[in-house]
Amino acid sequence: MSGGPTALIPTADFAWFGQSSPAMVSVPAAFLLGWAGSLVGRRRGGQTHAPEEDPLAVDALLLTGRPLGP
């Protein structure tokens, strides 16, 4: 994005990390933030779906486009 001869903005250099691959930082950070978010979501929510919804029926509808029942 910036700082290199083939970058979109070659004259500016606003790199946060000293590496050329931000995946070294962003992949572990995303994993840890996702894990922390799943813990916080469990504490708040209680139920993950409405009582009248069947998770298998919703999955079947999303995958096939048709309801599970007759």
C-alpha positions as CSV (number, residue, x, y, z in Angstrom):
1,M,0.0,0.0,0.0
2,S,2.8,2.5,0.8
3,G,6.5,2.9,0.9
4,G,7.6,0.6,-1.9
5,P,8.4,1.3,-5.5
6,T,5.4,-0.7,-6.7
7,A,3.0,0.6,-3.9
8,L,-0.2,2.4,-4.5
9,I,1.3,5.5,-2.7
10,P,5.1,5.2,-3.2
11,T,6.0,8.5,-1.6
12,A,4.2,7.9,1.7
13,D,5.3,5.3,4.2
14,F,2.8,4.6,7.0
15,A,3.6,1.0,7.8
16,W,2.7,0.0,11.4
17,F,4.9,-3.1,11.4
18,G,8.5,-3.5,10.2
19,Q,7.6,-6.6,8.2
20,S,6.4,-6.7,4.6
21,S,3.7,-9.2,5.5
22,P,1.1,-7.9,7.9
23,A,-0.3,-11.5,8.3
24,M,2.4,-12.2,10.9
25,V,0.5,-9.9,13.2
26,S,-3.1,-9.8,11.8
27,V,-3.8,-13.6,11.8
28,P,-2.9,-14.2,15.4
29,A,-4.6,-11.0,16.5
30,A,-7.8,-12.0,14.6
31,F,-7.7,-15.5,16.2
32,L,-7.4,-14.0,19.7
33,L,-10.0,-11.4,19.2
34,G,-12.4,-14.0,17.8
35,W,-11.8,-16.2,20.7
36,A,-12.4,-13.4,23.2
37,G,-15.6,-12.4,21.4
38,S,-16.9,-15.9,21.6
39,L,-16.4,-15.9,25.4
40,V,-18.1,-12.5,25.8
41,G,-21.0,-13.6,23.5
42,R,-21.6,-16.7,25.7
43,R,-21.8,-14.7,28.8
44,R,-24.3,-12.2,27.4
45,G,-26.6,-14.2,25.3
46,G,-27.6,-17.4,27.1
47,Q,-29.5,-18.8,24.1
48,T,-28.0,-18.7,20.7
49,H,-31.3,-18.9,18.8
50,A,-34.9,-18.2,19.2
51,P,-36.9,-21.0,20.9
52,E,-39.2,-21.6,18.0
53,E,-36.3,-22.0,15.5
54,D,-34.7,-25.4,14.8
55,P,-31.0,-24.9,13.9
56,L,-31.0,-27.9,11.6
57,A,-34.0,-26.5,9.7
58,V,-32.3,-23.2,9.3
59,D,-29.1,-24.9,8.0
60,A,-31.1,-27.0,5.6
61,L,-32.9,-23.9,4.3
62,L,-29.6,-22.0,3.9
63,L,-27.8,-24.9,2.1
64,T,-30.6,-26.1,-0.2
65,G,-33.0,-23.1,-0.4
66,R,-35.9,-25.3,0.6
67,P,-37.5,-25.8,4.0
68,L,-36.7,-29.1,5.8
69,G,-40.3,-30.1,6.5
70,P,-43.1,-31.3,4.2
